[in-house]
Each structure stands twice: as C-alpha cells, then as structure tokens.
Amino acid sequence: MAVLTLADYGENPSPLVAGVVKILREESLFMDILPIEDAGALNVEVIREGGMPTISWRRAGASHGSNKAVTPNRINETAYSFGNYVDVDKMYIKDKGKKLYDPRTYWTTMTVRAMAREFNDAAINGAGPSQPDRPTGLFYRILNDMAATQNIDAAAGSGLDISASAGSLAANIQQFFDRLDKLLYSMVDHKADYLLLNDNMLTRYWSVARQSNLLDTTTDRLGREFFSYKGAKLIDMGFKTDDTTKIITDAELANGTAVTGGAYTSIYAIRLGKDKFTAFQEYAMDVADLGVINDGVTYRLLVDWVLGLAVSHPRSISRLYGVKTQ
C-alpha cells in the first residue's frame, strides 16, 4: 500500500483538491503529520503482537521445550465517510455587488475547517461502540483496549497540580517530568513522535520546562518549528467546531476515567507508521464541483473522504492523565 500525507495531496493537479488540502493543513497540524495508508478498502486487519513463549533451560541430553508464542490479536479497523456538501444559493453567486469575500470560497473554507476539527475530535474522543459511525479515539482505545502500562497516572488517582498557584510547585514539577519520562518509556522503542495536548497544557509546559532548563525546540523536514521533549514534538489539538469546547479538556476526572466532571487534563503520546499508529483511506479525497443541482437554485460542491485510524502496535499509543494546569 502507498503511504500518503496531506503534503502529497497538496501536489494534486486538481485546484479543488489542492485548495481543500491547504485549508486542512492550516487548521489541523495533527492531520498534517499523519501518514495515510492507501488501503483501497473500508476495513483493514492489523496484527497486534501477543505474548512471548516460555523459554526453558535443559541439562545435557535433555530436550528443549516447544512452547509457542501467544497467537497475535487480529484487530479489524474501519474507515468512515467523512465530508459534506457545500451548498450556496445562486443569488449570492450572481450578486455583482462589492463583497469582502467570495460566497463559495467562504462556505467551502468554513466547511473544510469544520472537517479538520471534527477529525481531530474523533481521533481523541471517538467513543467506540456508542458512536458506530465514527473512528474510535485514543481516549477510548487506551482506557479500554490497551494494557494498563499505556494509561499512566500522574499522581495515584489524586491528580498532580502544576498550575502557577500550586503548593509545593517545585516538587510537583519534578514529579511531572518523572511521569512524562514514564509516558515516553511506555512507548515502542521507549520514545514518541508526538505529544498531543491542549493549549493550557502546552503553555504550562513552556513555563515548567523553562524553570527546569528543558525547553527545547526542533524543526521538522518542512521547516516548521515545534516545542519538543526528548524528541517528541508537542501538538495542541485545539477546539471542536463550536470554537469553544477543547478537544482535550481541562475537566477530566483525576483518575482518568472520564473527560468531564473534574479539573484535570491528559497528554497523549503517539508513534506513527503503518506498523504502529496510522490513518488509512478507502479511496482518494474526492472534491467535485457538481454545479447547479436539480432544484435549479443551488450551486453544490462535494467534499468526500473515507478515512479510518488503525493501531497496529500495542505500545504505539499511550496517555498520561491527572494533570492540573490551572
């Protein structure tokens, strides 16, 4: 299977596709960094490693054991149709008066920005069986499907306060970095590519990292500057389409079991790749100008993409929960 990125889509000869991709890249850094496997199917099967066999010692003349490795888990991942119609009344289009913006450009931009935010939200908060028409997000996957080693408690269920007004702040900052190290060590090869968080966690990280002489920046191959910790780049997952509700909230319970009802937040670590954590598509992004539809008064643009998320390696995703930033 070919591996694509939004940057590859940006080279598409179709100006419609290239225009949509430009907006997606500007609105969602998360979508921009994801590899996209060109699966050509609605469902893909991933193999997650099982347990190792028991190894025996033997005396001279005795036989070795023949224990087998535990059969790997075969996991079915599903892609979902993701998009919208952009409908604009021809009265707006044919209006020759002076405008600050082109009506079709405006509505298309707003629709694609909403798509980017919805994808970000699903990647974190997609609720599995209770939302069967949406990808399963990292919160549900780590809490329900991954080993306990991938769900890391900042402070034994009581929450770790690193806000500016916290008591024992210096000690709490040291504990925070201890837990952040544990988060990275839980990953395959003991490192992460990206750390996903919200704006308050990001800006609070800047402060505590400065105080600890650990504030570091790195540049990716596209020349974009990221703040990073031990090579893992930090990405703010931003807001939902209401432009108010954070995708990663500040209202999680201290014990990490719910994203509302408390005053804490999480950091998600990911390793990317088809053998780790990746996106996949059934078919290429489809952006089509359908012209005036049969009502005779509406110009329609279609944006359609069938995308899914897949976790192949059981240690390619992990979460640190129970951190208070404000």
Long-range contacts (C-beta under 8 A, 24 or more apart in sequence): 1-37, 1-38, 1-39, 1-40, 1-274, 1-280, 2-37, 2-38, 3-35, 3-36, 3-37, 3-38, 3-274, 4-35, 4-36, 4-37, 4-38, 4-281, 5-32, 5-33, 5-34, 5-35, 5-36, 6-31, 6-32, 6-34, 6-36, 7-32, 7-222, 9-284, 9-285, 14-287, 16-287, 16-288, 16-289, 16-301, 17-285, 17-287, 19-108, 19-287, 20-108, 20-112, 20-285, 20-287, 20-303, 21-285, 23-109, 23-112, 23-113, 23-116, 24-112, 24-115, 24-116, 27-112, 27-113, 27-116, 27-117, 28-116, 28-117, 28-119, 28-120, 28-238, 29-235, 29-236, 30-119, 30-120, 30-123, 30-196, 30-235, 30-237, 31-116, 31-119, 31-120, 33-193, 33-194, 33-235, 33-272, 34-272, 34-278, 34-279, 35-272, 35-273, 35-274, 35-278, 35-279, 36-278, 36-279, 36-280, 36-281, 36-307, 37-274, 37-278, 37-279, 37-280, 37-281, 37-310, 38-280, 38-281, 38-284, 39-79, 39-280, 39-281, 39-282, 40-282, 40-283, 41-79, 41-282, 42-78, 42-79, 42-282, 42-306, 43-76, 43-77, 43-78, 43-79, 44-76, 44-77, 44-79, 44-280, 44-308, 44-310, 45-74, 45-75, 45-76, 45-77, 46-74, 46-75, 46-77, 46-310, 46-311, 46-312, 47-72, 47-73, 47-74, 47-75, 47-312, 48-72, 48-73, 48-75, 48-311, 48-312, 48-313, 48-314, 49-73, 49-313, 49-314, 75-311, 77-280, 77-308, 77-309, 77-310, 77-311, 78-135, 78-308, 79-135, 79-280, 79-281, 79-282, 79-306, 79-307, 79-308, 80-133, 80-134, 80-135, 80-306, 80-307, 80-308, 81-304, 81-305, 81-306, 82-115, 82-118, 82-119, 82-304, 82-305, 82-306, 82-307, 83-115, 83-286, 83-302, 83-303, 83-304, 83-305, 84-111, 84-114, 84-115, 84-303, 85-300, 85-301, 85-302, 85-303, 86-111, 86-300, 86-301, 86-302, 86-303, 87-293, 87-298, 87-299, 87-300, 88-298, 88-299, 89-297, 89-298, 89-299, 90-292, 90-297, 90-298, 90-299, 91-297, 93-299, 104-299, 104-301, 108-301, 108-303, 111-303, 112-303, 114-241, 115-303, 117-238, 117-239, 117-240, 117-241, 117-247, 118-240, 118-241, 119-307, 120-237, 120-238, 120-247, 121-240, 121-241, 121-247, 123-237, 123-309, 124-196, 124-237, 124-247, 124-248, 124-268, 125-247, 125-259, 135-307, 135-308, 135-309, 136-309, 138-196, 138-268, 138-270, 138-317, 138-319, 139-259, 139-266, 139-319, 141-311, 141-317, 142-268, 142-317, 142-318, 142-319, 143-256, 143-257, 143-319, 145-311, 146-314, 146-317, 146-318, 147-314, 149-186, 149-315, 149-318, 150-186, 150-314, 150-315, 150-317, 150-318, 150-319, 151-256, 151-318, 151-319, 151-321, 152-179, 152-182, 152-183, 152-186, 152-318, 152-319, 152-320, 152-321, 153-179, 153-255, 153-256, 153-321, 153-322, 154-179, 154-264, 154-320, 154-321, 154-322, 154-323, 155-179, 155-254, 155-322, 157-254, 157-255, 157-322, 158-254, 158-322, 159-254, 159-262, 159-263, 159-264, 159-322, 159-323, 159-324, 160-322, 160-323, 160-324, 161-324, 162-204, 162-208, 162-323, 162-324, 162-325, 163-204, 163-324, 163-325, 163-326, 164-204, 164-207, 166-324, 173-208, 173-211, 173-212, 174-212, 176-208, 176-323, 177-208, 177-212, 177-214, 179-320, 180-229, 180-267, 180-320, 181-230, 182-320, 183-267, 183-269, 183-318, 183-319, 183-320, 184-229, 184-230, 184-232, 184-269, 186-269, 186-315, 186-318, 187-269, 187-271, 187-315, 187-316, 187-318, 188-271, 188-276, 188-313, 188-315, 188-316, 189-271, 191-230, 191-231, 191-232, 191-271, 192-231, 192-232, 192-269, 192-270, 192-271, 192-318, 193-232, 193-233, 193-270, 193-271, 193-272, 194-232, 194-233, 194-234, 194-235, 194-269, 194-270, 194-272, 195-229, 195-232, 195-233, 195-234, 195-235, 195-267, 195-268, 195-269, 196-235, 196-237, 196-248, 196-267, 196-268, 196-269, 196-270, 197-234, 197-235, 197-236, 197-237, 197-248, 197-265, 197-266, 197-267, 197-268, 198-236, 198-237, 198-246, 198-247, 198-248, 198-249, 198-250, 198-265, 199-236, 199-238, 199-246, 200-250, 200-265, 200-325, 200-326, 201-248, 201-265, 201-267, 201-323, 201-325, 202-227, 202-234, 202-236, 204-325, 204-326, 205-229, 205-234, 232-269, 250-325, 250-326, 252-321, 252-322, 254-322, 255-321, 255-322, 256-319, 256-321, 256-322, 263-324, 264-321, 264-322, 264-323, 264-324, 265-321, 265-323, 265-324, 265-325, 266-319, 266-320, 266-321, 266-322, 266-323, 267-319, 267-320, 267-323, 268-317, 268-318, 268-319, 269-317, 269-318, 269-319, 269-320, 270-316, 270-317, 271-313, 271-315, 271-316, 271-317, 272-316, 273-316, 274-310, 274-312, 275-312, 275-313, 276-311, 276-312, 276-313, 276-316, 277-309, 277-310, 277-311, 277-312, 277-313, 277-316, 277-317, 278-309, 278-310, 278-312, 279-307, 279-308, 279-309, 279-310, 280-307, 280-308, 280-309, 280-310, 281-305, 281-306, 281-307, 281-308, 282-306
